[in-house]
Amino acid sequence: MGKQQVGMRLKEVVYTLSPFEQNVMSGLFKDIPHKVMHHLTQNVLFDALPFCVVPIAAIGWYCADYNEKEKQHHRY
């Protein structure tokens, strides 16, 4: 165990990049408008619910609570 036959070659491939040719962030900023529109059209429900419906409901709830507190202010 652990011994190799004489004349047997290792099958190994090593990929390296030159530090002068690395573009780490190039794929992130490529075609951003298309990626944003694709995401928005695929996930309209999940994007609209937290960013549109919930804040409007929270503002309405806050206003109703504030008005109720103003009505009851003279009692305390």
PyMOL CGO cylinders between C-alpha atoms (Angstrom):
from pymol import cmd
from pymol.cgo import CYLINDER

trace = [
    CYLINDER, 0.00, 0.00, 0.00, 1.33, 3.44, -0.88, 0.3, 1, 1, 1, 1, 1, 1,
    CYLINDER, 1.33, 3.44, -0.88, 3.87, 2.16, -3.40, 0.3, 1, 1, 1, 1, 1, 1,
    CYLINDER, 3.87, 2.16, -3.40, 3.70, 3.04, -7.07, 0.3, 1, 1, 1, 1, 1, 1,
    CYLINDER, 3.70, 3.04, -7.07, 4.98, 1.10, -10.00, 0.3, 1, 1, 1, 1, 1, 1,
    CYLINDER, 4.98, 1.10, -10.00, 8.06, 2.40, -11.73, 0.3, 1, 1, 1, 1, 1, 1,
    CYLINDER, 8.06, 2.40, -11.73, 7.21, 4.36, -14.84, 0.3, 1, 1, 1, 1, 1, 1,
    CYLINDER, 7.21, 4.36, -14.84, 3.66, 5.26, -13.73, 0.3, 1, 1, 1, 1, 1, 1,
    CYLINDER, 3.66, 5.26, -13.73, 2.87, 8.92, -14.24, 0.3, 1, 1, 1, 1, 1, 1,
    CYLINDER, 2.87, 8.92, -14.24, 0.67, 11.03, -11.99, 0.3, 1, 1, 1, 1, 1, 1,
    CYLINDER, 0.67, 11.03, -11.99, -2.41, 12.45, -13.67, 0.3, 1, 1, 1, 1, 1, 1,
    CYLINDER, -2.41, 12.45, -13.67, -2.69, 15.91, -12.28, 0.3, 1, 1, 1, 1, 1, 1,
    CYLINDER, -2.69, 15.91, -12.28, -3.66, 19.19, -13.88, 0.3, 1, 1, 1, 1, 1, 1,
    CYLINDER, -3.66, 19.19, -13.88, -2.87, 22.46, -12.17, 0.3, 1, 1, 1, 1, 1, 1,
    CYLINDER, -2.87, 22.46, -12.17, -4.52, 25.66, -13.34, 0.3, 1, 1, 1, 1, 1, 1,
    CYLINDER, -4.52, 25.66, -13.34, -2.97, 28.98, -12.33, 0.3, 1, 1, 1, 1, 1, 1,
    CYLINDER, -2.97, 28.98, -12.33, -3.63, 32.57, -13.24, 0.3, 1, 1, 1, 1, 1, 1,
    CYLINDER, -3.63, 32.57, -13.24, -1.14, 35.30, -13.62, 0.3, 1, 1, 1, 1, 1, 1,
    CYLINDER, -1.14, 35.30, -13.62, -1.59, 38.02, -10.98, 0.3, 1, 1, 1, 1, 1, 1,
    CYLINDER, -1.59, 38.02, -10.98, -1.51, 40.55, -13.82, 0.3, 1, 1, 1, 1, 1, 1,
    CYLINDER, -1.51, 40.55, -13.82, -4.45, 38.94, -15.67, 0.3, 1, 1, 1, 1, 1, 1,
    CYLINDER, -4.45, 38.94, -15.67, -6.89, 38.27, -12.85, 0.3, 1, 1, 1, 1, 1, 1,
    CYLINDER, -6.89, 38.27, -12.85, -10.24, 40.00, -13.19, 0.3, 1, 1, 1, 1, 1, 1,
    CYLINDER, -10.24, 40.00, -13.19, -12.00, 38.84, -10.06, 0.3, 1, 1, 1, 1, 1, 1,
    CYLINDER, -12.00, 38.84, -10.06, -14.94, 41.26, -10.21, 0.3, 1, 1, 1, 1, 1, 1,
    CYLINDER, -14.94, 41.26, -10.21, -15.49, 41.27, -13.99, 0.3, 1, 1, 1, 1, 1, 1,
    CYLINDER, -15.49, 41.27, -13.99, -18.40, 38.82, -13.93, 0.3, 1, 1, 1, 1, 1, 1,
    CYLINDER, -18.40, 38.82, -13.93, -20.22, 40.75, -11.20, 0.3, 1, 1, 1, 1, 1, 1,
    CYLINDER, -20.22, 40.75, -11.20, -20.65, 43.98, -13.13, 0.3, 1, 1, 1, 1, 1, 1,
    CYLINDER, -20.65, 43.98, -13.13, -21.20, 42.45, -16.55, 0.3, 1, 1, 1, 1, 1, 1,
    CYLINDER, -21.20, 42.45, -16.55, -24.67, 43.23, -17.95, 0.3, 1, 1, 1, 1, 1, 1,
    CYLINDER, -24.67, 43.23, -17.95, -26.17, 44.56, -14.70, 0.3, 1, 1, 1, 1, 1, 1,
    CYLINDER, -26.17, 44.56, -14.70, -29.40, 46.03, -16.21, 0.3, 1, 1, 1, 1, 1, 1,
    CYLINDER, -29.40, 46.03, -16.21, -30.32, 42.66, -17.73, 0.3, 1, 1, 1, 1, 1, 1,
    CYLINDER, -30.32, 42.66, -17.73, -29.65, 40.85, -14.43, 0.3, 1, 1, 1, 1, 1, 1,
    CYLINDER, -29.65, 40.85, -14.43, -31.74, 43.32, -12.43, 0.3, 1, 1, 1, 1, 1, 1,
    CYLINDER, -31.74, 43.32, -12.43, -34.69, 43.14, -14.83, 0.3, 1, 1, 1, 1, 1, 1,
    CYLINDER, -34.69, 43.14, -14.83, -34.51, 39.34, -14.90, 0.3, 1, 1, 1, 1, 1, 1,
    CYLINDER, -34.51, 39.34, -14.90, -34.56, 39.22, -11.10, 0.3, 1, 1, 1, 1, 1, 1,
    CYLINDER, -34.56, 39.22, -11.10, -37.46, 41.64, -10.84, 0.3, 1, 1, 1, 1, 1, 1,
    CYLINDER, -37.46, 41.64, -10.84, -39.59, 39.84, -13.39, 0.3, 1, 1, 1, 1, 1, 1,
    CYLINDER, -39.59, 39.84, -13.39, -38.95, 36.44, -11.83, 0.3, 1, 1, 1, 1, 1, 1,
    CYLINDER, -38.95, 36.44, -11.83, -39.61, 37.46, -8.21, 0.3, 1, 1, 1, 1, 1, 1,
    CYLINDER, -39.61, 37.46, -8.21, -42.25, 40.20, -8.36, 0.3, 1, 1, 1, 1, 1, 1,
    CYLINDER, -42.25, 40.20, -8.36, -44.23, 38.85, -5.42, 0.3, 1, 1, 1, 1, 1, 1,
    CYLINDER, -44.23, 38.85, -5.42, -41.23, 38.42, -3.14, 0.3, 1, 1, 1, 1, 1, 1,
    CYLINDER, -41.23, 38.42, -3.14, -39.87, 41.86, -4.03, 0.3, 1, 1, 1, 1, 1, 1,
    CYLINDER, -39.87, 41.86, -4.03, -43.17, 43.76, -3.81, 0.3, 1, 1, 1, 1, 1, 1,
    CYLINDER, -43.17, 43.76, -3.81, -44.34, 42.33, -0.51, 0.3, 1, 1, 1, 1, 1, 1,
    CYLINDER, -44.34, 42.33, -0.51, -41.53, 43.43, 1.81, 0.3, 1, 1, 1, 1, 1, 1,
    CYLINDER, -41.53, 43.43, 1.81, -40.69, 46.70, 0.06, 0.3, 1, 1, 1, 1, 1, 1,
    CYLINDER, -40.69, 46.70, 0.06, -44.13, 48.04, -0.91, 0.3, 1, 1, 1, 1, 1, 1,
    CYLINDER, -44.13, 48.04, -0.91, -47.00, 46.40, 0.94, 0.3, 1, 1, 1, 1, 1, 1,
    CYLINDER, -47.00, 46.40, 0.94, -45.46, 46.03, 4.41, 0.3, 1, 1, 1, 1, 1, 1,
    CYLINDER, -45.46, 46.03, 4.41, -44.33, 49.69, 4.78, 0.3, 1, 1, 1, 1, 1, 1,
    CYLINDER, -44.33, 49.69, 4.78, -47.73, 50.99, 3.65, 0.3, 1, 1, 1, 1, 1, 1,
    CYLINDER, -47.73, 50.99, 3.65, -49.49, 48.69, 6.12, 0.3, 1, 1, 1, 1, 1, 1,
    CYLINDER, -49.49, 48.69, 6.12, -47.10, 49.76, 8.89, 0.3, 1, 1, 1, 1, 1, 1,
    CYLINDER, -47.10, 49.76, 8.89, -47.77, 53.47, 8.24, 0.3, 1, 1, 1, 1, 1, 1,
    CYLINDER, -47.77, 53.47, 8.24, -51.52, 52.87, 8.36, 0.3, 1, 1, 1, 1, 1, 1,
    CYLINDER, -51.52, 52.87, 8.36, -51.20, 50.90, 11.59, 0.3, 1, 1, 1, 1, 1, 1,
    CYLINDER, -51.20, 50.90, 11.59, -49.03, 53.62, 13.16, 0.3, 1, 1, 1, 1, 1, 1,
    CYLINDER, -49.03, 53.62, 13.16, -51.51, 56.38, 12.17, 0.3, 1, 1, 1, 1, 1, 1,
    CYLINDER, -51.51, 56.38, 12.17, -54.47, 54.47, 13.58, 0.3, 1, 1, 1, 1, 1, 1,
    CYLINDER, -54.47, 54.47, 13.58, -52.61, 53.84, 16.83, 0.3, 1, 1, 1, 1, 1, 1,
    CYLINDER, -52.61, 53.84, 16.83, -51.54, 57.50, 17.09, 0.3, 1, 1, 1, 1, 1, 1,
    CYLINDER, -51.54, 57.50, 17.09, -55.10, 58.72, 16.56, 0.3, 1, 1, 1, 1, 1, 1,
    CYLINDER, -55.10, 58.72, 16.56, -56.38, 56.32, 19.21, 0.3, 1, 1, 1, 1, 1, 1,
    CYLINDER, -56.38, 56.32, 19.21, -53.77, 57.55, 21.68, 0.3, 1, 1, 1, 1, 1, 1,
    CYLINDER, -53.77, 57.55, 21.68, -54.71, 61.16, 20.97, 0.3, 1, 1, 1, 1, 1, 1,
    CYLINDER, -54.71, 61.16, 20.97, -58.39, 60.35, 21.66, 0.3, 1, 1, 1, 1, 1, 1,
    CYLINDER, -58.39, 60.35, 21.66, -57.50, 58.72, 24.97, 0.3, 1, 1, 1, 1, 1, 1,
    CYLINDER, -57.50, 58.72, 24.97, -54.88, 61.32, 25.97, 0.3, 1, 1, 1, 1, 1, 1,
    CYLINDER, -54.88, 61.32, 25.97, -57.26, 63.33, 28.19, 0.3, 1, 1, 1, 1, 1, 1,
    CYLINDER, -57.26, 63.33, 28.19, -58.04, 60.30, 30.36, 0.3, 1, 1, 1, 1, 1, 1,
    CYLINDER, -58.04, 60.30, 30.36, -54.56, 59.86, 31.77, 0.3, 1, 1, 1, 1, 1, 1,
]
cmd.load_cgo(trace, "trace")
